[in-house]
Amino acid sequence: MKSATPIEAFAAPLFVFIWSTGFIIARFGMPYMEPATFLFLRFTGVLLVMGLIILFWKPIWPNRSQTIHIAVAGVLLQFGYVMGVWSAVRLGMTAGLIALIVGLQPILTAWSASWVAERVNYRQWLGLVLGIGGVALVVADKTSFLDIPVSAYSFAIAALFAITFGTLYQKKYCPDFDLRAGSMIQFSISALLCLIVALLFETREIVWNAPVIGALLWGILPTSIGAISLLFILIRKGAATKVTSLLYLTPPTTALMAWILFDEPLTLMMLAGLLLTMTAVILVNYQGKIPAKR
């Protein structure tokens, strides 16, 4: 059995931690700025940072065909997913409910895994089902189905499909590329799309304060540069189904953060959900030899 490299060993837990902060910074930033406006500033900040890095550390630029594939994956993973989540939150969807909706991603990924020539065995299917059950337990006390517009559900479902097929698309067509060059391509097209949406549909009004500035800085550095780079590494190193199973750990980790930062309740049901999601991820990622379901 092939042992995990140091990058693989540390990338997964660090990715889960940083990715889980997404709802936290949304809570800080959304009351003071509209989604596309915020994300345009965030993606532009990423481009400035990556531009400085490229000045001193020259990347290997992809050819035209690969550039197109990287850009398509970027539209799905950066613009589609993040814009969908933040728009749903802006329209009143609770973090718990959108976490539950997006938490369906590992199931959707497994169902579509044949597109990238992956097979999912019975044990992994069991883990995927247990994972969504664990997510449901974690967010049950935070979920509200009342007074949420249909448009919020539409954005949440769009985010689910965007990150699912963005992950599969990148795994199939452009799994291996220079992260510096790839980031410049993906965030450039995403920033442009956010600018268009902001100009057409938003007021672009901003209330500058400490929470907004903090949310922007965290969104630019750890989230956009750190977590996305770790996601690319994980996609490159592992199967799509295994990578996306890590997202089952996002709602429990976010719940723990909210408990620490905002004194939100942490119930026994939520702790049970956390244990169940951890068990699910172990089942999906276990390297034992069990016949795969064809």
C-alpha positions in Angstrom: 0.0 0.0 0.0 1.4 3.3 -1.0 2.0 5.7 1.9 0.8 9.3 1.8 3.4 12.0 1.0 3.9 14.8 3.6 2.0 17.1 1.2 -1.0 14.8 1.1 -0.9 14.2 4.9 -1.0 17.9 5.8 -3.0 19.2 2.8 -6.3 17.4 3.7 -6.7 18.7 7.3 -5.4 22.1 6.5 -7.8 22.3 3.5 -10.8 21.3 5.7 -9.9 24.0 8.3 -9.5 26.9 5.8 -12.4 25.8 3.6 -14.6 25.8 6.7 -14.0 29.4 7.4 -16.0 30.4 4.3 -19.3 30.8 6.1 -17.5 32.6 8.9 -16.1 35.3 6.6 -19.5 35.5 4.9 -21.1 36.2 8.3 -18.6 39.1 8.7 -18.7 40.5 5.2 -22.2 40.0 3.8 -24.1 42.6 5.9 -21.9 45.4 4.4 -21.3 44.5 0.8 -23.1 42.6 -2.0 -21.7 39.2 -3.2 -20.4 40.1 -6.7 -18.8 43.3 -5.4 -17.1 41.6 -2.5 -15.9 38.7 -4.7 -14.6 41.1 -7.4 -12.5 42.9 -4.8 -11.4 39.5 -3.3 -10.4 38.0 -6.7 -8.6 41.2 -7.7 -6.7 41.1 -4.4 -5.7 37.5 -5.3 -4.5 38.6 -8.7 -2.3 41.4 -7.2 -0.7 39.0 -4.7 -0.1 36.3 -7.4 1.2 39.0 -9.7 3.9 39.9 -7.2 4.7 36.2 -6.7 5.1 35.7 -10.4 7.5 38.6 -10.7 10.0 36.7 -8.5 9.0 33.1 -9.2 8.3 32.6 -12.9 5.5 30.1 -13.7 5.2 27.6 -16.5 2.3 28.8 -18.6 0.0 26.2 -20.2 -0.7 26.0 -23.9 -3.8 27.4 -25.5 -5.9 24.2 -25.0 -4.9 23.8 -21.4 -5.6 27.5 -20.7 -9.1 27.1 -21.9 -9.7 24.0 -19.7 -8.2 25.7 -16.7 -10.4 28.8 -17.3 -13.6 26.6 -17.6 -12.7 24.8 -14.3 -12.1 28.3 -12.8 -15.5 29.6 -13.8 -17.1 26.6 -12.1 -14.9 26.4 -9.0 -14.3 30.1 -8.3 -17.2 32.1 -9.8 -20.0 29.5 -9.9 -19.5 27.9 -6.5 -18.5 30.9 -4.4 -21.0 33.3 -6.1 -23.8 30.8 -5.6 -23.0 30.3 -1.9 -22.6 33.9 -1.0 -25.7 34.9 -3.0 -27.8 32.4 -1.2 -26.5 33.7 2.2 -27.2 37.2 1.1 -30.8 36.3 0.2 -31.4 34.9 3.7 -30.5 31.2 3.6 -29.0 30.0 6.8 -25.4 28.7 6.9 -26.8 25.3 8.1 -29.2 24.8 5.2 -26.7 25.8 2.5 -24.1 23.6 4.1 -26.5 20.7 3.9 -27.3 21.4 0.3 -23.6 21.8 -0.8 -22.9 18.7 1.5 -24.6 16.6 -1.2 -21.5 17.1 -3.4 -19.7 13.9 -2.5 -22.8 11.9 -3.4 -23.2 13.8 -6.7 -19.5 13.4 -7.4 -19.6 9.6 -6.8 -22.6 9.3 -9.0 -20.6 11.1 -11.8 -17.3 9.5 -11.1 -17.3 7.3 -14.2 -16.8 10.5 -16.2 -13.2 10.6 -14.9 -12.7 6.8 -15.0 -13.2 6.3 -11.3 -15.1 3.5 -9.6 -16.8 3.7 -6.2 -17.0 0.6 -4.1 -19.8 -0.4 -1.7 -17.8 0.7 1.3 -17.3 4.1 -0.2 -21.1 4.4 -1.0 -21.8 3.5 2.6 -19.4 6.2 3.8 -21.0 8.8 1.4 -24.5 8.0 2.8 -23.3 8.1 6.4 -21.6 11.4 5.6 -24.7 13.2 4.5 -26.5 11.8 7.6 -23.7 13.3 9.8 -24.0 16.6 8.0 -27.7 16.6 8.6 -27.3 16.0 12.3 -24.7 18.9 12.6 -26.9 21.5 10.8 -30.3 20.2 12.1 -30.6 22.8 14.8 -29.4 25.6 12.5 -31.6 24.8 9.5 -34.7 26.8 8.7 -36.9 26.2 5.7 -39.2 29.2 6.4 -39.1 32.6 4.8 -36.3 31.7 2.3 -37.0 32.8 -1.3 -36.8 30.3 -4.1 -33.9 32.3 -5.7 -31.8 31.4 -2.6 -32.4 27.7 -3.2 -31.5 28.2 -6.9 -28.2 29.8 -6.0 -27.4 27.0 -3.5 -28.2 24.3 -6.0 -26.2 26.1 -8.7 -23.2 26.2 -6.2 -23.6 22.5 -5.6 -23.4 21.6 -9.3 -20.6 24.2 -10.0 -18.2 22.8 -7.4 -19.1 19.1 -8.3 -18.6 19.4 -12.0 -15.7 21.9 -11.6 -13.8 19.3 -9.6 -14.6 16.5 -12.1 -13.8 18.8 -15.0 -10.4 19.8 -13.6 -9.6 16.2 -12.7 -10.4 15.0 -16.2 -9.0 17.8 -18.4 -6.4 19.7 -16.5 -5.3 17.9 -13.3 -1.6 18.9 -13.5 -0.6 22.6 -14.1 1.5 25.3 -12.5 -0.6 26.6 -9.6 0.7 30.2 -10.1 -0.3 30.3 -13.7 -3.5 28.4 -13.1 -4.5 30.8 -10.3 -3.9 33.8 -12.5 -6.1 32.3 -15.3 -8.9 31.2 -13.0 -9.1 34.3 -10.9 -8.8 36.6 -13.9 -11.9 35.2 -15.6 -13.8 34.9 -12.3 -13.0 38.6 -11.4 -14.2 39.7 -14.8 -17.5 37.8 -14.4 -18.0 39.2 -10.9 -17.4 42.7 -12.3 -20.0 42.2 -15.0 -22.6 40.9 -12.5 -21.8 43.8 -10.1 -22.2 46.4 -12.8 -25.5 44.9 -14.1 -27.3 43.8 -10.9 -25.7 45.4 -7.8 -25.5 48.9 -6.3 -21.7 48.4 -5.5 -22.2 50.2 -2.2 -19.6 49.3 0.5 -19.6 50.0 4.2 -15.9 49.9 5.1 -15.2 48.6 8.6 -13.0 46.2 10.4 -15.2 43.1 9.7 -15.2 43.8 6.0 -11.5 44.4 5.7 -10.8 41.3 7.8 -13.1 39.2 5.7 -11.5 40.5 2.5 -7.9 39.8 3.7 -8.8 36.3 4.9 -10.7 35.6 1.7 -7.7 36.7 -0.4 -4.9 35.0 1.4 -5.9 31.8 3.3 -9.1 31.0 1.5 -8.6 31.9 -2.2 -4.8 31.3 -2.4 -4.3 28.8 0.4 -7.4 26.6 0.3 -7.8 26.6 -3.5 -4.1 25.6 -4.0 -4.6 22.8 -1.5 -7.7 21.7 -3.4 -5.8 21.6 -6.6 -3.1 19.5 -4.9 -5.6 17.1 -3.6 -7.4 16.8 -7.0 -4.0 16.1 -8.6 -3.0 13.5 -6.0 -6.3 11.7 -5.3 -9.5 10.4 -6.7 -12.3 13.0 -7.0 -14.7 11.0 -4.8 -12.1 10.9 -2.0 -11.3 14.5 -2.3 -14.8 15.7 -2.2 -15.6 13.4 0.8 -13.5 15.8 2.8 -16.2 18.4 2.4 -18.3 16.4 4.7 -16.1 17.7 7.5 -16.8 21.4 6.6 -20.1 21.8 8.4 -18.9 20.2 11.7 -15.7 22.3 11.6 -17.7 25.4 10.9 -20.0 24.6 13.8 -17.0 24.3 16.1 -15.7 27.6 14.9 -19.0 29.3 15.4 -19.2 27.9 18.9 -15.7 29.4 19.7 -16.1 32.7 17.9 -19.8 33.5 18.3 -20.8 31.4 21.3 -23.3 29.5 19.1 -24.7 26.3 20.8 -22.8 23.0 20.3 -25.3 20.2 21.1 -24.8 16.5 21.6 -26.6 16.0 18.2 -24.0 18.1 16.5 -21.2 16.2 18.2 -22.8 12.9 17.1 -22.9 14.3 13.6 -19.2 15.2 13.8 -18.3 11.7 14.8 -20.5 10.3 12.0 -18.9 12.5 9.3 -15.4 11.5 10.5 -16.3 7.9 10.2 -17.8 8.5 6.7 -14.6 10.2 5.5 -12.5 7.3 6.9 -14.7 4.8 5.0 -14.4 6.7 1.7 -10.7 7.1 2.0 -9.7 3.7 3.4 -7.1 2.0 1.2 -8.2 -1.6 1.9 -8.9 -3.8 -1.1 -12.6 -4.1 -1.4 -14.2 -4.9 -4.9 -15.4 -1.8 -6.6 -18.9 -1.4 -7.8 -19.0 -1.2 -11.6 
